[in-house]
Amino acid sequence: MSKAKARRVDYYPDEYITGVGGVLTAEQQGVYWMICSLIMSEGGAIEQNDRRLAGLCRTRPADIRRVVEILISKGKVTRQDNGKLWQKRSQSEVEMSLNRIQTAAKNGANGGRPPKIMEQNQHDGKPDGSFQNKLTTNYQPPTEEKEEPNGSSKKRGSRISPDWKLSAEWSEWAVSNGLSASDADREAQKFHDWYISAAGARGVRADWQATWRNWVRKAVHDRSGNRKGIQRDGAGDLSHSAMFARG
């Protein structure tokens, strides 16, 4: 069986901006996005072919090697033991694409399964095996999304709970990364107010803890006015939550 391709992905601009904004240069973002796209297109980890990447990005192989090393050091891309480049979110898109293909093929082989018809047969006291409506062969189950998370990471993303409160663990992380306890409480109120009022996809996050960490980093940066003082890890970027979207 040939590898699956991620022919379409969910793109969340806020997640992308949070993950790479102020972290990667324009050059680094371009190479990063191309690597992610190749992984999704080819269905898995890719060879680090500097000449090929240079041609796709209109730059020199030496520049590609330099940028790839930076992306690896920042936790955006992983180099596997076999030397191939891999990125967690891109791989998950490939797997979701394969699941969609397998689901569609299974439903097609079964003649399709429209939800209303399935529901009718499940609850009908005297099922006779017949269907009143025409069945389709390309039906895929709808995606259900929970609206109120408990503050933990959700694979497909969710909205913040109206009664969300800053936990002791999250507060301690904020303090250890540059905020005072009182500042952490104030930022938590601003954090909650912003996301509870954000409309549509802007208020949906795949990993709320990573989102909070990035919020704190920005708050520390705004207070210091000096980006050099910020310590960044891979959390909250495309590698851990939503490359352009969800994790």
C-alpha positions as CSV (number, residue, x, y, z in Angstrom):
1,M,0.0,0.0,0.0
2,S,1.3,3.5,-0.9
3,K,1.8,6.1,1.7
4,A,-1.1,8.3,2.6
5,K,-0.9,12.0,1.8
6,A,-2.4,14.8,3.8
7,R,-4.3,16.5,0.9
8,R,-5.9,19.0,3.2
9,V,-5.2,20.3,6.7
10,D,-6.9,22.5,9.3
11,Y,-5.0,25.8,9.5
12,Y,-5.4,28.0,12.5
13,P,-3.5,31.3,12.0
14,D,-3.5,32.2,15.7
15,E,-1.8,28.9,16.6
16,Y,0.8,29.4,13.8
17,I,1.6,33.0,14.9
18,T,1.9,31.9,18.6
19,G,4.1,29.0,17.6
20,V,6.6,30.8,15.4
21,G,6.0,34.5,15.7
22,G,9.0,36.2,17.4
23,V,10.8,32.8,17.4
24,L,11.7,32.1,13.8
25,T,13.0,34.5,11.1
26,A,11.2,34.8,7.8
27,E,13.9,32.6,6.3
28,Q,13.5,30.0,9.0
29,Q,9.7,30.0,8.7
30,G,9.9,29.4,4.9
31,V,12.2,26.4,5.3
32,Y,10.1,25.1,8.2
33,W,6.8,25.3,6.3
34,M,8.4,23.6,3.2
35,I,9.6,20.7,5.4
36,C,6.2,20.3,7.0
37,S,4.5,20.4,3.6
38,L,6.9,17.8,2.2
39,I,6.3,15.5,5.2
40,M,2.5,15.7,4.6
41,S,2.9,15.3,0.9
42,E,5.1,12.3,1.0
43,G,3.3,10.6,3.9
44,G,6.1,10.6,6.5
45,A,9.6,11.6,7.4
46,I,11.7,13.0,4.6
47,E,15.3,12.7,3.6
48,Q,17.4,15.8,4.3
49,N,18.2,16.6,0.7
50,D,19.8,20.0,0.9
51,R,19.9,20.5,-2.8
52,R,16.3,19.6,-3.3
53,L,15.2,21.9,-0.4
54,A,17.4,24.7,-1.7
55,G,15.7,24.4,-5.1
56,L,12.2,24.5,-3.6
57,C,13.1,27.5,-1.3
58,R,15.2,29.3,-3.9
59,T,18.3,29.5,-1.8
60,R,21.7,27.7,-1.4
61,P,22.2,24.2,0.0
62,A,24.6,25.7,2.6
63,D,21.8,28.0,3.8
64,I,19.4,25.0,4.1
65,R,21.9,23.1,6.2
66,R,22.3,26.1,8.5
67,V,18.5,26.7,8.9
68,V,17.7,23.0,9.4
69,E,20.2,22.9,12.3
70,I,18.5,26.0,13.9
71,L,15.0,24.4,13.5
72,I,16.3,21.3,15.2
73,S,17.9,23.2,18.0
74,K,14.6,25.1,18.6
75,G,12.6,21.9,18.7
76,K,10.6,22.7,15.6
77,V,11.9,19.7,13.5
78,T,13.4,16.4,14.7
79,R,16.1,14.5,13.0
80,Q,15.5,10.7,13.4
81,D,18.3,8.1,13.9
82,N,18.2,7.3,10.2
83,G,18.9,11.0,9.4
84,K,15.4,11.8,8.1
85,L,13.5,14.9,9.1
86,W,10.3,14.5,11.0
87,Q,7.7,16.9,12.5
88,K,5.0,15.7,14.9
89,R,2.0,17.8,13.8
90,S,2.7,17.1,10.1
91,Q,2.8,13.3,10.8
92,S,-0.5,13.5,12.7
93,E,-2.1,15.2,9.6
94,V,-0.9,12.3,7.5
95,E,-2.4,9.8,10.0
96,M,-5.7,11.7,10.1
97,S,-5.8,11.7,6.3
98,L,-5.2,8.0,6.2
99,N,-8.0,7.5,8.7
100,R,-10.4,9.5,6.5
101,I,-9.5,7.4,3.5
102,Q,-10.0,4.2,5.3
103,T,-13.3,5.3,6.8
104,A,-14.6,6.5,3.4
105,A,-13.5,3.2,1.8
106,K,-15.2,1.2,4.6
107,N,-18.4,3.1,4.4
108,G,-18.4,2.9,0.6
109,A,-18.0,-0.9,0.8
110,N,-21.0,-1.0,3.1
111,G,-23.1,1.2,0.9
112,G,-22.8,4.3,3.1
113,R,-24.2,5.0,6.5
114,P,-26.2,8.3,6.7
115,P,-26.7,9.0,10.4
116,K,-30.5,9.4,10.3
117,I,-31.0,6.1,8.7
118,M,-28.6,4.4,11.1
119,E,-30.4,6.0,14.0
120,Q,-33.7,4.8,12.7
121,N,-32.6,1.2,12.4
122,Q,-31.0,1.3,15.8
123,H,-34.2,2.5,17.5
124,D,-36.9,0.9,15.3
125,G,-38.6,-1.9,17.3
126,K,-39.0,-4.0,14.1
127,P,-36.1,-3.4,11.8
128,D,-36.6,-5.1,8.4
129,G,-33.2,-4.4,6.9
130,S,-34.6,-2.0,4.3
131,F,-33.9,1.7,3.9
132,Q,-36.3,4.4,2.8
133,N,-33.7,6.9,1.6
134,K,-30.9,6.5,-1.0
135,L,-27.5,5.7,0.6
136,T,-24.4,7.5,-0.4
137,T,-20.9,6.0,-0.9
138,N,-18.9,9.0,0.2
139,Y,-20.3,9.7,3.7
140,Q,-17.8,10.4,6.5
141,P,-18.9,10.8,10.1
142,P,-19.1,14.4,11.3
143,T,-16.5,15.7,13.7
144,E,-17.8,16.5,17.1
145,E,-16.1,19.2,19.2
146,K,-16.5,19.8,22.9
147,E,-17.0,23.4,23.8
148,E,-15.7,23.5,27.4
149,P,-12.3,22.1,28.2
150,N,-11.0,21.6,31.7
151,G,-7.7,23.4,30.8
152,S,-5.9,20.3,29.6
153,S,-4.7,19.6,26.1
154,K,-7.4,18.4,23.6
155,K,-6.4,16.7,20.4
156,R,-8.8,18.5,18.2
157,G,-8.9,21.7,20.0
158,S,-11.5,23.2,22.4
159,R,-12.7,26.5,23.9
160,I,-11.7,27.7,27.4
161,S,-14.1,27.0,30.2
162,P,-16.1,30.0,31.5
163,D,-15.1,29.2,35.1
164,W,-11.4,28.5,34.2
165,K,-9.0,29.5,37.0
166,L,-5.2,29.6,37.1
167,S,-3.9,26.5,38.8
168,A,-1.0,26.5,41.3
169,E,1.2,24.6,38.8
170,W,0.6,27.0,36.0
171,S,1.2,30.0,38.3
172,E,4.5,28.5,39.6
173,W,5.6,28.1,36.0
174,A,4.8,31.7,35.2
175,V,6.7,32.9,38.3
176,S,9.7,30.7,37.5
177,N,9.8,32.2,34.0
178,G,9.9,35.9,34.9
179,L,6.5,37.0,36.3
180,S,5.7,37.9,39.9
181,A,2.8,36.0,41.6
182,S,0.6,39.1,41.4
183,D,1.5,39.7,37.7
184,A,0.7,36.0,37.0
185,D,-2.8,36.5,38.5
186,R,-3.4,39.6,36.5
187,E,-2.2,37.9,33.3
188,A,-4.4,35.0,34.0
189,Q,-7.5,37.3,34.2
190,K,-6.4,38.9,30.9
191,F,-5.8,35.5,29.4
192,H,-9.2,34.2,30.3
193,D,-11.0,37.4,29.2
194,W,-9.3,37.4,25.9
195,Y,-10.1,33.7,25.0
196,I,-13.6,33.6,26.4
197,S,-14.5,36.6,24.2
198,A,-12.6,35.4,21.1
199,A,-15.0,34.5,18.3
200,G,-14.9,31.3,16.3
201,A,-11.6,29.5,15.7
202,R,-9.6,32.3,17.4
203,G,-10.9,31.0,20.7
204,V,-10.1,27.4,20.0
205,R,-6.8,25.8,21.2
206,A,-5.4,22.3,21.1
207,D,-3.2,22.7,24.2
208,W,-4.2,25.2,26.8
209,Q,-1.2,24.8,28.9
210,A,1.1,25.5,26.0
211,T,-1.0,28.5,25.1
212,W,-0.6,29.8,28.7
213,R,3.2,29.4,28.5
214,N,3.4,31.4,25.3
215,W,1.1,34.1,26.8
216,V,3.5,34.3,29.8
217,R,6.5,34.6,27.5
218,K,5.0,37.5,25.7
219,A,4.0,39.2,28.9
220,V,7.6,38.8,30.2
221,H,8.9,40.2,26.9
222,D,6.5,43.1,27.0
223,R,7.7,44.0,30.5
224,S,11.4,43.7,29.8
225,G,11.4,45.1,26.3
226,N,14.3,42.7,25.5
227,R,13.8,39.5,23.6
228,K,17.2,38.2,24.6
229,G,16.0,37.6,28.1
230,I,13.2,35.1,27.1
231,Q,13.8,31.4,27.3
232,R,11.8,29.5,24.8
233,D,11.2,25.8,24.4
234,G,9.3,23.8,21.8
235,A,6.0,23.9,23.7
236,G,3.1,25.7,22.0
237,D,4.5,25.7,18.6
238,L,3.6,23.5,15.6
239,S,5.7,20.6,17.1
240,H,3.4,20.3,20.1
241,S,0.1,21.8,19.5
242,A,-0.9,23.1,16.1
243,M,1.6,23.7,13.5
244,F,-1.0,25.9,11.9
245,A,-3.6,24.7,13.9
246,R,-4.3,21.8,16.2
247,G,-2.4,19.2,17.9
